[in-house]
């Protein structure tokens, strides 16, 4: 498949969230995964502001990326924080520059083997609601075209959260994001439980839960709750359709 056709598929996939009751968590994880695929990064993480304007880690492609995101938020240090506060892209930040500007974040990033990082804002008409972070094991330089593509992916995902129909119906974005955050807490609990029960890593546990949610047409939150209360057995997640 050509890159152009793949890009078309991804944009349709992200735009398909513009329906009632779309799964916010699935949208955010899809954005991370497609950004890694199309921009040749090794990992991605995404943070969003909750109803109190506090940044929360919402999605990641690996456990390492999630830990780095948590570190940045908890220590209030890193390119993602600057990206969120300014609304400006922070691309092609190598670890030498990271070391000078964010020394503690530099140490944490280097420990996980990443040598460059990029941060792109989720924004619409001046409103910034979060940041997508990309981590690269090598000194990776994004071209202008790559940066524009990454921003376009962020923009269409932002529209999925802020589209005008939601505003016209009087729904509150903060409540939607808070609901996603609550679901994220349950999902982290379920990942740990499934990991322990099945003797697998947390990343594989999430992959199994997400695949199960998709093939059974259930929200991730519902599957997470079922894993936690034991109504979905550990081996059931591995069963084919």
TIKOLKE-425485 format. One record per atom (N, C-alpha, C, O): residue in three letters; y, z, x. Coordinates in steps of 0.05 Angstrom, whole numbers, padded with zeros to 5 digits, always signed. Atoms other than C-alpha are relative to their C-alpha. Layout:
ALAYZX;...
//
This chain:
UNK-00024+00000+00017;UNK+00000+00000+00000;UNK+00025+00000+00018;UNK+00027+00015+00037;UNK-00025+00001-00016;UNK+00069-00018+00027;UNK+00016+00025-00004;UNK+00013+00039-00024;UNK-00017-00023+00002;UNK+00120+00035+00040;UNK+00019-00001-00025;UNK+00024+00019-00038;UNK-00018+00003+00023;UNK+00165+00006-00014;UNK-00014+00007-00026;UNK-00002+00021-00043;UNK+00015-00007+00024;UNK+00111+00012-00067;UNK-00005+00030-00001;UNK-00004+00042-00023;UNK+00005-00029+00000;UNK+00095+00083-00045;UNK+00025+00015-00007;UNK+00024+00035-00022;UNK-00025-00013+00007;UNK+00168+00102-00050;UNK+00005-00002-00030;UNK+00014+00018-00043;UNK-00003+00003+00029;UNK+00170+00074-00120;UNK-00017+00019-00015;UNK-00009+00031-00035;UNK+00019-00019+00013;UNK+00109+00115-00139;UNK+00011+00029+00001;UNK+00009+00044-00019;UNK-00010-00028-00004;UNK+00140+00179-00111;UNK+00024+00005-00018;UNK+00025+00027-00030;UNK-00024-00004+00017;UNK+00206+00170-00148;UNK-00008+00002-00029;UNK+00003+00018-00044;UNK+00010-00002+00028;UNK+00169+00158-00213;UNK-00014+00027-00004;UNK-00010+00039-00025;UNK+00014-00025+00002;UNK+00126+00219-00199;UNK+00020+00023-00004;UNK+00015+00041-00020;UNK-00020-00021+00002;UNK+00187+00263-00189;UNK+00016-00002-00026;UNK+00023+00019-00038;UNK-00016+00004+00025;UNK+00226+00233-00248;UNK-00016+00007-00024;UNK-00005+00012-00046;UNK+00017-00006+00023;UNK+00166+00246-00293;UNK+00002+00029-00010;UNK-00009+00036-00030;UNK-00004-00027+00008;UNK+00188+00318-00297;UNK+00021+00002-00022;UNK+00024+00024-00034;UNK-00021-00001+00020;UNK+00244+00299-00345;UNK-00011+00000-00028;UNK-00005-00017-00044;UNK+00013-00003+00026;UNK+00203+00321-00405;UNK+00000+00029-00008;UNK+00006+00046+00009;UNK+00002-00028+00009;UNK+00196+00384-00447;UNK-00022+00015+00015;UNK-00044+00004+00020;UNK+00020-00018-00011;UNK+00160+00442-00414;UNK-00013-00010+00026;UNK-00037-00006+00031;UNK+00012+00008-00026;UNK+00151+00409-00346;UNK-00004+00024+00018;UNK+00009+00044+00015;UNK+00008-00022-00017;UNK+00120+00452-00293;UNK+00018+00001+00025;UNK+00016-00016+00043;UNK-00020-00002-00022;UNK+00176+00474-00246;UNK-00014+00004+00027;UNK-00006-00009+00047;UNK+00014-00004-00025;UNK+00129+00500-00193;UNK-00014-00025+00011;UNK-00013-00030+00035;UNK+00013+00024-00009;UNK+00090+00436-00191;UNK+00020-00020+00010;UNK+00015-00034+00030;UNK-00022+00018-00009;UNK+00155+00396-00184;UNK+00008+00008+00029;UNK+00010-00010+00046;UNK-00010-00008-00027;UNK+00177+00438-00124;UNK-00021-00005+00021;UNK-00015-00013+00043;UNK+00021+00006-00019;UNK+00109+00433-00090;UNK-00003-00030+00005;UNK-00008-00038+00028;UNK+00002+00029-00003;UNK+00107+00358-00102;UNK+00023-00010+00018;UNK+00018-00027+00035;UNK-00022+00008-00018;UNK+00176+00351-00070;UNK-00006+00006+00029;UNK-00001-00010+00046;UNK+00006-00007-00028;UNK+00153+00388-00008;UNK-00021-00018+00011;UNK-00019-00028+00034;UNK+00022+00017-00010;UNK+00088+00348-00002;UNK+00009-00028+00005;UNK+00002-00040+00026;UNK-00009+00028-00003;UNK+00121+00280-00012;UNK+00020-00002+00023;UNK+00021-00023+00037;UNK-00020+00001-00022;UNK+00177+00297+00037;UNK-00015+00001+00027;UNK-00007-00014+00046;UNK+00016+00000-00025;UNK+00125+00314+00091;UNK-00013-00027+00004;UNK-00013-00037+00027;UNK+00014+00026-00002;UNK+00088+00250+00076;UNK+00019-00023+00009;UNK+00013-00038+00027;UNK-00018+00022-00004;UNK+00148+00203+00075;UNK+00018+00003+00024;UNK+00027-00017+00035;UNK-00018-00005-00023;UNK+00190+00235+00130;UNK-00014+00008+00025;UNK-00002+00015+00045;UNK+00016-00005-00024;UNK+00133+00248+00178;UNK+00005+00027+00012;UNK+00006+00030+00037;UNK-00002-00027-00009;UNK+00144+00322+00182;UNK-00028+00013+00000;UNK-00047+00002-00011;UNK+00025-00013-00001;UNK+00089+00372+00195;UNK-00003+00022-00022;UNK-00025+00029-00029;UNK+00001-00020+00022;UNK+00108+00423+00141;UNK+00027+00000-00013;UNK+00047-00009-00002;UNK-00025-00002+00016;UNK+00160+00436+00088;UNK+00000+00025-00016;UNK-00021+00035-00024;UNK-00003-00023+00018;UNK+00187+00495+00049;UNK+00025-00004-00016;UNK+00043-00019-00009;UNK-00023+00003+00018;UNK+00236+00502-00008;UNK+00009+00027-00010;UNK-00008+00043-00019;UNK-00011-00025+00011;UNK+00282+00558-00029;UNK+00020-00008-00022;UNK+00033-00028-00021;UNK-00018+00004+00023;UNK+00321+00564-00094;UNK+00015+00026-00004;UNK+00005+00048+00002;UNK-00016-00024+00007;UNK+00376+00612-00117;UNK-00008+00009-00028;UNK-00011-00008-00046;UNK+00007-00010+00027;UNK+00356+00657-00175;UNK+00025+00006-00016;UNK+00047-00002-00007;UNK-00023-00004+00018;UNK+00401+00680-00232;UNK+00021+00019+00012;UNK+00044+00020+00002;UNK-00020-00017-00014;UNK+00435+00730-00185;UNK+00010-00013+00025;UNK+00022+00001+00042;UNK-00008+00015-00023;UNK+00448+00676-00133;UNK-00013+00011+00026;UNK-00002+00009+00047;UNK+00016-00009-00023;UNK+00395+00707-00087;UNK-00021-00021+00006;UNK-00035-00030-00012;UNK+00019+00021-00008;UNK+00353+00657-00048;UNK-00028+00011-00001;UNK-00034+00033+00009;UNK+00028-00008+00002;UNK+00279+00659-00062;UNK-00018-00023+00010;UNK-00012-00047+00005;UNK+00019+00020-00009;UNK+00221+00622-00029;UNK-00017-00008-00023;UNK-00030+00008-00036;UNK+00013+00009+00024;UNK+00191+00578-00083;UNK-00024-00018+00005;UNK-00042-00019-00011;UNK+00022+00018-00005;UNK+00145+00527-00050;UNK-00002-00006+00030;UNK+00017-00003+00044;UNK+00005+00007-00028;UNK+00114+00507+00016;UNK-00026-00015+00003;UNK-00043-00013-00015;UNK+00024+00015-00004;UNK+00062+00461+00044;UNK-00021+00015+00016;UNK-00044+00008+00015;UNK+00018-00017-00016;UNK+00032+00513+00091;UNK+00008+00029-00001;UNK+00031+00035-00008;UNK-00006-00028+00000;UNK+00028+00587+00097;UNK+00021+00006+00022;UNK+00038+00023+00019;UNK-00019-00003-00021;UNK+00067+00582+00163;UNK+00028-00007-00009;UNK+00047+00008-00003;UNK-00026+00008+00010;UNK+00124+00546+00129;UNK+00011+00022-00019;UNK+00035+00028-00019;UNK-00009-00021+00019;UNK+00126+00600+00074;UNK+00010+00024+00016;UNK+00030+00036+00008;UNK-00008-00023-00015;UNK+00130+00655+00126;UNK+00027-00004+00014;UNK+00043+00013+00015;UNK-00026+00006-00012;UNK+00187+00620+00163;UNK+00022+00001-00020;UNK+00044+00010-00014;UNK-00020-00001+00021;UNK+00224+00612+00098;UNK+00007+00029-00008;UNK+00030+00036-00010;UNK-00004-00028+00006;UNK+00215+00685+00082;UNK+00016+00013+00022;UNK+00034+00029+00016;UNK-00014-00012-00023;UNK+00239+00704+00152;UNK+00029-00008-00002;UNK+00047+00010+00002;UNK-00028+00009+00001;UNK+00302+00662+00144;UNK+00016+00014-00022;UNK+00038+00023-00018;UNK-00014-00013+00022;UNK+00319+00691+00076;UNK+00004+00029+00004;UNK+00025+00040+00000;UNK-00002-00029-00004;UNK+00304+00763+00094;UNK+00019+00008+00023;UNK+00031+00029+00022;UNK-00017-00006-00023;UNK+00342+00759+00160;UNK+00027-00014-00002;UNK+00044-00011+00015;UNK-00026+00014+00004;UNK+00398+00716+00132;UNK+00008-00016+00024;UNK+00031-00015+00033;UNK-00005+00016-00025;UNK+00392+00669+00191;UNK-00017-00025+00000;UNK-00041-00024-00006;UNK+00015+00025-00002;UNK+00372+00596+00199;UNK+00016-00023-00012;UNK+00035-00018-00027;UNK-00015+00024+00010;UNK+00396+00525+00184;UNK-00001-00002-00030;UNK+00018-00012-00042;UNK+00001+00002+00029;UNK+00373+00532+00112;UNK+00022+00016-00014;UNK+00033+00008-00034;UNK-00021-00017+00012;UNK+00423+00588+00099;UNK+00027-00014+00003;UNK+00044-00013-00016;UNK-00025+00015-00004;UNK+00480+00546+00129;UNK+00001-00024-00019;UNK+00022-00030-00030;UNK+00001+00023+00018;UNK+00457+00486+00089;UNK+00007+00008-00029;UNK+00021-00006-00043;UNK-00005-00009+00028;UNK+00458+00526+00024;UNK+00029+00008-00004;UNK+00041+00002-00024;UNK-00027-00010+00003;UNK+00526+00558+00037;UNK+00021-00023+00001;UNK+00042-00021-00011;UNK-00019+00022-00003;UNK+00560+00492+00056;UNK-00006-00024-00017;UNK+00011-00040-00023;UNK+00008+00023+00015;UNK+00520+00442+00016;UNK-00003-00025+00017;UNK-00006-00047+00007;UNK+00001+00022-00019;UNK+00517+00399+00079;UNK-00028-00003+00011;UNK-00042+00017+00016;UNK+00025+00005-00013;UNK+00455+00367+00108;UNK+00000+00011+00029;UNK+00021+00009+00042;UNK+00003-00010-00027;UNK+00430+00398+00173;UNK-00025-00013+00011;UNK-00046-00001+00012;UNK+00023+00016-00010;UNK+00385+00344+00203;UNK+00000-00001+00031;UNK+00021+00002+00044;UNK+00004+00003-00029;UNK+00357+00336+00273;UNK+00010+00024+00016;UNK+00024+00021+00036;UNK-00006-00025-00014;UNK+00366+00408+00294;UNK-00023+00006+00019;UNK-00044+00015+00009;UNK+00022-00007-00018;UNK+00324+00417+00357;UNK+00001+00029+00008;UNK+00021+00043+00001;UNK+00002-00029-00005;UNK+00302+00485+00382;UNK+00020+00010+00020;UNK+00026+00034+00020;UNK-00021-00010-00018;UNK+00354+00488+00437;UNK+00025+00008-00016;UNK+00037+00029-00010;UNK-00023-00007+00017;UNK+00409+00486+00385;UNK-00006+00023-00018;UNK+00011+00041-00023;UNK+00008-00023+00017;UNK+00370+00533+00340;UNK+00002+00026+00016;UNK+00011+00046+00005;UNK+00000-00024-00017;UNK+00364+00582+00398;UNK+00029+00011+00003;UNK+00033+00035+00003;UNK-00028-00008-00004;UNK+00440+00583+00407;UNK+00012+00011-00026;UNK+00026+00031-00026;UNK-00013-00007+00025;UNK+00459+00588+00333;UNK-00015+00021-00016;UNK-00002+00038-00029;UNK+00016-00018+00016;UNK+00401+00627+00303;UNK-00022+00011+00017;UNK-00045+00003+00014;UNK+00020-00008-00020;UNK+00364+00664+00359;UNK-00025+00013-00012;UNK-00047+00007-00002;UNK+00024-00012+00011;UNK+00317+00705+00315;UNK-00017-00020-00014;UNK-00041-00020-00012;UNK+00015+00021+00014;UNK+00298+00645+00273;UNK-00013-00018+00021;UNK-00035-00028+00016;UNK+00011+00016-00021;UNK+00287+00607+00338;UNK-00026+00011+00010;UNK-00046-00003+00014;UNK+00024-00013-00010;UNK+00236+00658+00362;UNK-00023-00004-00020;UNK-00045-00011-00013;UNK+00020+00002+00021;UNK+00199+00656+00295;UNK-00010-00029-00001;UNK-00034-00034-00004;UNK+00008+00028+00002;UNK+00199+00579+00293;UNK-00017-00008+00024;UNK-00038-00022+00020;UNK+00015+00007-00023;UNK+00175+00572+00364;UNK-00029+00012+00000;UNK-00048+00000+00009;UNK+00026-00013+00001;UNK+00118+00621+00352;UNK-00020-00016-00017;UNK-00044-00015-00012;UNK+00017+00016+00017;UNK+00091+00574+00299;UNK-00004-00028+00011;UNK-00017-00045-00001;UNK+00005+00025-00013;UNK+00095+00515+00346;UNK+00018-00023-00009;UNK+00012-00046-00004;UNK-00018+00021+00009;UNK+00153+00477+00315;UNK+00023-00004+00020;UNK+00034+00015+00030;UNK-00021+00006-00020;UNK+00204+00442+00359;UNK+00025-00012-00012;UNK+00046-00014+00002;UNK-00024+00010+00013;UNK+00253+00413+00309;UNK-00002+00006-00030;UNK-00023+00009-00041;UNK-00001-00007+00028;UNK+00276+00428+00239;UNK+00023-00015-00014;UNK+00042-00022-00001;UNK-00020+00013+00016;UNK+00316+00396+00183;UNK+00004+00015-00026;UNK-00015+00026-00037;UNK-00006-00014+00026;UNK+00350+00425+00121;UNK+00017-00019-00017;UNK+00038-00028-00009;UNK-00014+00017+00018;UNK+00371+00384+00061;UNK+00006+00015-00026;UNK-00011+00028-00037;UNK-00007-00015+00024;UNK+00409+00412+00001;UNK-00010-00012-00026;UNK-00011-00036-00029;UNK+00005+00008+00027;UNK+00386+00409-00071;UNK+00027+00004-00015;UNK+00035+00026-00021;UNK-00028-00002+00010;UNK+00454+00393-00101;UNK+00005-00022-00021;UNK-00008-00043-00020;UNK-00009+00020+00019;UNK+00487+00356-00158;UNK+00029+00005-00007;UNK+00036+00027-00017;UNK-00029-00001+00005;UNK+00561+00343-00163;UNK+00012+00026+00010;UNK+00027+00040-00004;UNK-00011-00024-00013;UNK+00578+00400-00116;UNK-00014+00026-00006;UNK-00008+00046+00007;UNK+00015-00025+00006;UNK+00530+00451-00146;UNK-00026+00000+00017;UNK-00043-00018+00014;UNK+00024-00003-00018;UNK+00478+00473-00094;UNK-00018+00021-00012;UNK-00009+00044-00016;UNK+00019-00019+00012;UNK+00416+00506-00123;UNK-00022+00008+00019;UNK-00038+00026+00013;UNK+00022-00007-00018;UNK+00370+00507-00063;UNK+00000-00018+00025;UNK+00019-00034+00029;UNK+00002+00015-00025;UNK+00348+00477+00003;UNK-00030-00008+00005;UNK-00048+00008+00001;UNK+00026+00009-00010;UNK+00288+00436+00027;UNK+00001+00001+00031;UNK+00019-00011+00043;UNK+00002-00002-00029;UNK+00267+00452+00098;UNK-00024-00015+00010;UNK-00046-00014-00001;UNK+00022+00015-00012;UNK+00225+00406+00142;UNK-00004+00011+00028;UNK+00015+00016+00043;UNK+00007-00010-00027;UNK+00189+00431+00205;UNK-00017-00021+00014;UNK-00035-00032+00002;UNK+00014+00020-00015;UNK+00164+00386+00260;UNK-00011+00012+00026;UNK+00003+00026+00040;UNK+00012-00011-00025;UNK+00116+00402+00317;UNK+00011-00013+00025;UNK+00010-00001+00046;UNK-00013+00014-00023;UNK+00150+00351+00362;UNK+00030-00001-00005;UNK+00040+00005-00027;UNK-00029+00004+00003;UNK+00223+00337+00374;UNK+00004-00025-00016;UNK+00008-00047-00005;UNK-00002+00023+00018;UNK+00229+00291+00314;UNK+00029-00005-00009;UNK+00043+00013-00017;UNK-00027+00008+00008;UNK+00294+00253+00300;UNK-00002-00017-00025;UNK-00015-00037-00026;UNK-00001+00016+00025;UNK+00306+00229+00229;UNK+00022-00021+00003;UNK+00045-00014+00011;UNK-00020+00021+00001;UNK+00342+00163+00224;UNK+00019+00004-00023;UNK+00013+00021-00041;UNK-00018-00002+00023;UNK+00401+00155+00178;UNK-00014-00008-00026;UNK-00010+00004-00047;UNK+00015+00008+00024;UNK+00354+00119+00130;UNK-00019+00022-00009;UNK-00022+00027-00033;UNK+00018-00022+00007;UNK+00305+00177+00133;UNK+00015+00023-00014;UNK+00006+00034-00033;UNK-00016-00022+00011;UNK+00360+00228+00119;UNK+00008-00008-00029;UNK+00007+00009-00047;UNK-00008+00009+00027;UNK+00384+00186+00059;UNK-00024+00002-00019;UNK-00021+00009-00042;UNK+00024-00001+00017;UNK+00312+00181+00033;UNK-00006+00029-00007;UNK-00011+00035-00030;UNK+00006-00028+00006;UNK+00301+00256+00040;UNK+00020+00012-00020;UNK+00012+00027-00037;UNK-00020-00010+00018;UNK+00366+00270+00005;UNK-00004-00011-00028;UNK+00000+00003-00048;UNK+00005+00012+00026;UNK+00348+00222-00051;UNK-00023+00015-00014;UNK-00022+00019-00038;UNK+00022-00016+00012;UNK+00282+00260-00062;UNK+00010+00026-00010;UNK+00003+00035-00032;UNK-00012-00026+00009;UNK+00321+00325-00065;UNK+00017-00004-00025;UNK+00017+00013-00043;UNK-00018+00005+00022;UNK+00372+00295-00112;UNK-00015-00004-00027;UNK-00007+00007-00047;UNK+00014+00005+00025;UNK+00321+00270-00163;UNK-00014+00025-00009;UNK-00017+00029-00033;UNK+00012-00025+00009;UNK+00285+00337-00162;UNK+00021+00019-00012;UNK+00016+00033-00031;UNK-00022-00017+00010;UNK+00352+00372-00173;UNK+00007-00009-00029;UNK+00012+00008-00046;UNK-00005+00010+00027;UNK+00365+00327-00233;UNK-00022+00010-00019;UNK-00016+00015-00042;UNK+00022-00010+00017;UNK+00297+00349-00259;UNK+00005+00028-00009;UNK-00005+00037-00030;UNK-00007-00027+00007;UNK+00324+00420-00259;UNK+00026+00003-00015;UNK+00030+00022-00030;UNK-00028-00002+00011;UNK+00395+00406-00281;UNK+00007-00022-00020;UNK+00030-00026-00026;UNK-00006+00023+00016;UNK+00388+00346-00327;UNK+00017+00007-00025;UNK+00015+00030-00035;UNK-00020-00006+00021;UNK+00440+00340-00382;UNK-00012+00009-00026;UNK+00000+00024-00041;UNK+00012-00008+00026;UNK+00391+00348-00439;UNK-00004+00030-00001;UNK+00000+00042-00023;UNK+00003-00029-00001;UNK+00377+00419-00417;UNK+00027+00014-00006;UNK+00028+00033-00022;UNK-00027-00012+00004;UNK+00452+00434-00415;UNK+00008-00004-00029;UNK+00019+00015-00041;UNK-00008+00005+00027;UNK+00464+00401-00483;UNK-00015+00019-00020;UNK-00003+00027-00040;UNK+00016-00017+00018;UNK+00409+00444-00515;UNK+00007+00029+00004;UNK-00004+00047-00009;UNK-00009-00027-00003;UNK+00443+00506-00489;UNK-00019+00018+00016;UNK-00017+00042+00016;UNK+00019-00016-00016;UNK+00385+00527-00444;UNK+00014+00008+00026;UNK+00032-00006+00036;UNK-00013-00011-00024;UNK+00404+00568-00383;UNK-00018-00006+00024;UNK-00041+00002+00025;UNK+00015+00007-00024;UNK+00383+00542-00315;UNK-00011+00025+00014;UNK-00034+00026+00023;UNK+00008-00025-00014;UNK+00381+00612-00286;UNK-00026+00011-00012;UNK-00043+00021+00003;UNK+00024-00010+00013;UNK+00329+00633-00337;UNK-00024-00016+00007;UNK-00046-00006+00011;UNK+00023+00017-00007;UNK+00286+00573-00321;UNK-00009+00005+00028;UNK-00033+00007+00033;UNK+00007-00006-00027;UNK+00289+00587-00247;UNK-00012+00028+00003;UNK-00030+00032+00019;UNK+00012-00027-00001;UNK+00275+00661-00259;UNK-00029-00001-00009;UNK-00046+00014+00001;UNK+00027+00003+00010;UNK+00214+00641-00299;UNK-00018-00011+00022;UNK-00041-00003+00025;UNK+00015+00012-00021;UNK+00191+00598-00241;UNK-00005+00021+00022;UNK-00027+00021+00034;UNK+00004-00021-00020;UNK+00202+00656-00193;UNK-00021+00020-00009;UNK-00038+00027+00008;UNK+00021-00018+00010;UNK+00160+00702-00237;UNK-00028-00012+00003;UNK-00047+00001+00010;UNK+00025+00014-00003;UNK+00106+00650-00237;UNK-00008-00002+00029;UNK-00032+00000+00036;UNK+00006+00002-00028;UNK+00111+00644-00162;UNK-00012+00027+00010;UNK-00031+00026+00027;UNK+00012-00026-00008;UNK+00097+00719-00154;UNK-00029+00001-00008;UNK-00046+00010+00007;UNK+00028+00001+00010;UNK+00034+00711-00197;UNK-00017-00018+00017;UNK-00040-00012+00023;UNK+00015+00020-00016;UNK+00014+00650-00157;UNK-00007+00011+00028;UNK-00030+00007+00037;UNK+00006-00012-00026;UNK+00019+00688-00091;UNK-00022+00020-00002;UNK-00040+00022+00015;UNK+00021-00019+00004;UNK-00024+00743-00119;UNK-00027-00014-00004;UNK-00047-00006+00007;UNK+00024+00015+00005;UNK-00075+00693-00144;UNK-00011-00013+00025;UNK-00035-00014+00029;UNK+00009+00012-00025;UNK-00077+00657-00077;UNK-00015+00020+00017;UNK-00036+00014+00028;UNK+00013-00021-00016;UNK-00094+00722-00042;UNK-00027+00008-00012;UNK-00046+00012+00003;UNK+00025-00008+00013;UNK-00147+00740-00093;UNK-00021-00021+00003;UNK-00044-00015+00010;UNK+00019+00022-00004;UNK-00180+00671-00091;UNK-00009-00002+00029;UNK-00032-00008+00034;UNK+00007+00001-00029;UNK-00177+00672-00015;UNK-00021+00020+00007;UNK-00040+00014+00021;UNK+00019-00021-00006;UNK-00213+00738-00012;UNK-00027-00004-00014;UNK-00048-00001-00002;UNK+00025+00004+00015;UNK-00264+00722-00066;UNK-00017-00023+00011;UNK-00042-00021+00013;UNK+00015+00023-00009;UNK-00283+00654-00038;UNK-00003-00002+00030;UNK-00017-00019+00040;UNK+00002+00001-00029;UNK-00275+00670+00035;UNK+00013-00024+00013;UNK+00003-00036+00032;UNK-00015+00024-00010;UNK-00224+00614+00047;UNK+00028+00007+00006;UNK+00037+00030-00001;UNK-00028-00005-00006;UNK-00153+00608+00071;UNK+00018-00002-00024;UNK+00009-00013-00045;UNK-00017+00000+00023;UNK-00094+00618+00025;UNK+00010-00028-00007;UNK+00015-00035-00030;UNK-00008+00027+00005;UNK-00073+00545+00033;UNK-00021-00015-00016;UNK-00015-00029-00036;UNK+00022+00013+00014;UNK-00141+00521+00010;UNK-00003+00012-00028;UNK-00009-00002-00048;UNK+00000-00013+00026;UNK-00139+00572-00047;UNK+00020-00012-00019;UNK+00014-00017-00042;UNK-00021+00012+00017;UNK-00074+00543-00072;UNK-00008-00029-00007;UNK-00004-00037-00030;UNK+00008+00027+00006;UNK-00100+00472-00066;UNK-00021-00001-00023;UNK-00019-00018-00040;UNK+00020-00001+00021;UNK-00160+00490-00109;UNK+00012+00007-00027;UNK+00005-00005-00048;UNK-00012-00008+00025;UNK-00118+00524-00162;UNK+00018-00022-00012;UNK+00017-00027-00036;UNK-00018+00022+00010;UNK-00068+00467-00166;UNK-00017-00023-00011;UNK-00010-00034-00031;UNK+00018+00022+00010;UNK-00124+00415-00172;UNK-00012+00008-00027;UNK-00015-00009-00044;UNK+00012-00010+00026;UNK-00157+00457-00227;UNK+00021-00002-00022;UNK+00015-00010-00044;UNK-00021+00001+00021;UNK-00090+00463-00264;UNK+00005-00029-00009;UNK+00009-00034-00033;UNK-00006+00028+00007;UNK-00080+00388-00262;UNK-00023-00013-00016;UNK-00018-00026-00035;UNK+00022+00013+00014;UNK-00150+00367-00283;UNK-00005+00013-00027;UNK-00018+00001-00044;UNK+00004-00013+00026;UNK-00150+00418-00340;UNK+00026+00000-00017;UNK+00027+00012-00039;UNK-00026+00002+00014;UNK-00077+00403-00360;UNK+00011+00028-00008;UNK+00020+00032-00030;UNK-00011-00026+00004;UNK-00056+00475-00352;UNK+00023+00005+00020;UNK+00022-00005+00042;UNK-00020-00008-00019;UNK+00007+00504-00320;UNK-00012+00017+00022;UNK-00032+00030+00018;UNK+00009-00016-00022;UNK-00002+00535-00252;UNK+00000+00030-00006;UNK-00018+00045+00002;UNK-00002-00028+00007;UNK+00020+00602-00280;UNK-00025+00009-00016;UNK-00035+00030-00011;UNK+00023-00007+00017;UNK-00036+00601-00332;UNK-00026+00003+00018;UNK-00041+00021+00014;UNK+00023-00001-00018;UNK-00088+00586-00278;UNK+00001+00025+00018;UNK-00019+00038+00022;UNK-00003-00023-00017;UNK-00060+00640-00233;UNK-00007+00026-00015;UNK-00020+00043-00004;UNK+00006-00024+00017;UNK-00064+00692-00289;UNK-00030+00002-00004;UNK-00041+00024-00003;UNK+00029+00000+00005;UNK-00136+00672-00303;UNK-00016+00008+00026;UNK-00036+00021+00024;UNK+00013-00008-00025;UNK-00155+00679-00229;UNK+00004+00030+00004;UNK-00015+00043+00013;UNK-00005-00028-00004;UNK-00122+00747-00226;UNK-00017+00018-00018;UNK-00029+00038-00009;UNK+00016-00017+00018;UNK-00157+00774-00288;UNK-00030-00006+00000;UNK-00045+00007-00014;UNK+00028+00005-00003;UNK-00223+00743-00269;UNK-00012-00019-00020;UNK-00036-00024-00020;UNK+00011+00018+00020;UNK-00230+00696-00328;UNK-00008-00027+00011;UNK-00023-00042-00001;UNK+00009+00024-00015;UNK-00236+00638-00279;UNK-00013+00011+00026;UNK+00000+00023+00042;UNK+00015-00010-00023;UNK-00290+00653-00228;UNK+00007-00017+00025;UNK+00017-00039+00023;UNK-00007+00013-00025;UNK-00280+00635-00155;UNK-00013-00028+00003;UNK+00000-00047+00012;UNK+00014+00026-00003;UNK-00333+00580-00156;UNK+00007-00020-00021;UNK+00002-00044-00017;UNK-00007+00019+00021;UNK-00307+00550-00221;UNK+00022-00019+00009;UNK+00023-00041-00001;UNK-00022+00016-00009;UNK-00245+00524-00186;UNK-00010-00025+00015;UNK+00004-00045+00017;UNK+00011+00022-00016;UNK-00290+00479-00144;UNK-00015-00021-00016;UNK-00023-00042-00006;UNK+00016+00018+00017;UNK-00326+00446-00202;UNK+00016-00025-00006;UNK+00040-00023-00011;UNK-00014+00025+00007;UNK-00310+00373-00215;UNK+00006-00001-00029;UNK-00003+00016-00045;UNK-00007+00004+00028;UNK-00281+00348-00280;UNK-00025-00001-00017;UNK-00024-00004-00041;
//
